[in-house]
């Protein structure tokens, strides 16, 4: 990514490289942590090709799904049509550092909301927290370390779940921490060889009051 390339241009180009970038399956942690919650209104930040939003819609959620790439959103909408959940998903384009979907939500999900640019991640996540309805859940999943084959961005800090929580500037008694941990998963490297990566999860519930 060059200094003159915007995040939107970068991600549009990235998605245009192939017909499909991601697996098409919902994120494992999302499925694990959302299964059992009563469906309501959900916000999916950085929805990409739409796998999480489509899974949520299939579970009965009404989803607002957001991405900075119009290429990804167009592709996601086609996948939603094929899955017959079009009426449950509102696809919206946002550069989240500059604009944010209106409303409050029973679930706000940010799965691997990272960028190679200057995305103000902490600011975005604080805005995401403010969009959680009383009794609702904020689920943030992120990388805890860079992959072994990537050396271009060693200065990018990947926060712990505790650091993520503190960055939300929570008021005392405002949130209940349901999960704050790190976990390992297997991911193939660019040569197709399996390697271990560490991710982290923060799941918190806004207390009513």
N, C-alpha and C positions, 0 to 999 in steps of 0.2 A: 504494500500500500504506500503510495507516494504522498508527499505533503499536500499536493494539490487535489488529491482524490477524496471526495466526500465518502462518508460511511455508506450512504445510499448507493453511490456509484460502485463502491467496492463490492457490496453484497449483491447488487444486480449482476455485476460481472462474474462473481463467484457462482451464483446460481445458473447463469447462462452457460457455464462450462460444460454442463451435462444435463440430461433430462431429469436426473434425480441425484441429490447429494446424500440425503439421509436414508435410513433404513426403511422408513415408512411405518415403523412401530413406535408407539408412545414411549416416552421415557419411563424406565423401570421404576424409579423412585416415585414419580407422579402416580403411577398405577397403584403402587403399594400404599402410599400415604393418603390417597383420595378415596380408594375403595372403602365403602362403609359410610362415607359422609353423605348427608342428605343433599341431593342435587338442588341447585339454585342458580344464581348468576355467577359465572366464572369469567375471569380475565386472564388471557394467555399472552404474556409479554415475550416478544421474539418468537413468534409462532412458526417461522420457517415454512416448510412445506405442509404443515397442518396436521401432523399425526396426533399430537397431544389434543388439539382442539376437536378433532374428529372423534377421538376416543371419549373425551368428556361429553360431547354431544350424544354419543351412543349410550352413555350412562344416564342421560336425562338432563344434563346441564344445558343452560342457555349461555352461549359462549361469545364473548367479544375477543377476537383474535387479532393481534397487532404485530406488524413487522415493518422494518425500514425498507425492505426490498419489494417492489411491485412485482418483480418476476416471481418471487416466492409466493406472494399473495395470490397471484393469478393461478399458479400451479396448485396451491392449497385449495382454492375454490373449486377447481376441477376435481380434485380428490374428494371433496365434500359432496359434490354432485354424484359421483360414482358410489359413495357410501350412503346416499340418500339421507343426509343430515343437513342439507342446505338451509332449511328453515330455522335451524337451531344455532347457526353461527353467523355473526356479523364480522366480516373481514374489514379491518381498518388499517390504513397506512399512517404511521407516525414515526417521526424522528423523536424518540422518547425524551431526549434532552431538551427538546423545544416544545413539544406538545404531548398531551396525554389524554386517553379516553375519558369521557365524562361518566359520572355515576359512581355508585358503590357496589361492591361485589361480595358474595359469600365465600369466594375462593379467588385469590390472586396467585398465579403461578409464574415464576421466573426461572426457567430451566436453562442453565448455561448462558446467561445473559452477559456475554463477554464480547469485546470487539477489539480489533487491532488499532482502531482510531482513538480519538480522545472522548469517547462516550463517558458522560458523567454518571457512572454506575451508582455511586452512593446517593446522589440526588434523585435518580430515577427510582431507586428502591425505597427511599423515604416517601416519595410521591405514591408509590405502589402501596406502602403501608397505610397511608392516609385514605386510600380507596377501599380498604377492607371494612365491611359492615360489622357492627357489634355482633360478636359470636362467630364471625367469619375467620377464615384461615389464610395466612400468608405462607407460601411454600417457595423457598429459594434454594435452588440446587446449583452448585458451581464447581469448577475445577479447583483442586487444592494444590496442584503442581503442574508444571509444564510437561508435555510429553518428552520422552527421551530423545526424539528425533528433531525437536524444534529448538533452535538456538537463536532465533531472530529477535525475541522479545524477553530477554532475561530480566529486564528492569520492570516488567509489568508485575505488580504485586497481586497475588491471588489470596484474598483474605480467608481466615478461618471462619467457621460459623459464629464464633463468639465475637469476632471483629465485625462481621456483618450485622449482628444484632445491635452492637453498640453504635454502629454507624447510622442506625435508624433513629437514634436519639430518642429512645423510648421513655415515656413518663412512667414513674413508679405506679405499679398496679394496673398498667394499661394492657399488658400482654401476659399471656401464659405460654411459656416455652414448652412445646410438646416434644420436640426432637432437635438436638443439636449435636451432630456427630460427623465423623469422616468415615468413608468406606472405600474399599478397593473394587475395581471392576476390570475386566479384560477388554482390551481394545486392540485391533490390528494396526500395526504401523504401516507406513506407505508401501512397504514391500509385502504386505499381507501376513506378517508374522505377529502372533499374539504377544501383547505386552501388558503389564499391569499399570493402571493409572489410579490415582487417588482423587476422589471427589468429596464434597461435603454437602450437608443438608441442614437447613434451618427451617423448622416448621413451628409457627407460633399462631396462637388464637387471640383475637382481640376480645377482651372481657367486656361484657355488657355493662352499661352504666353511664 
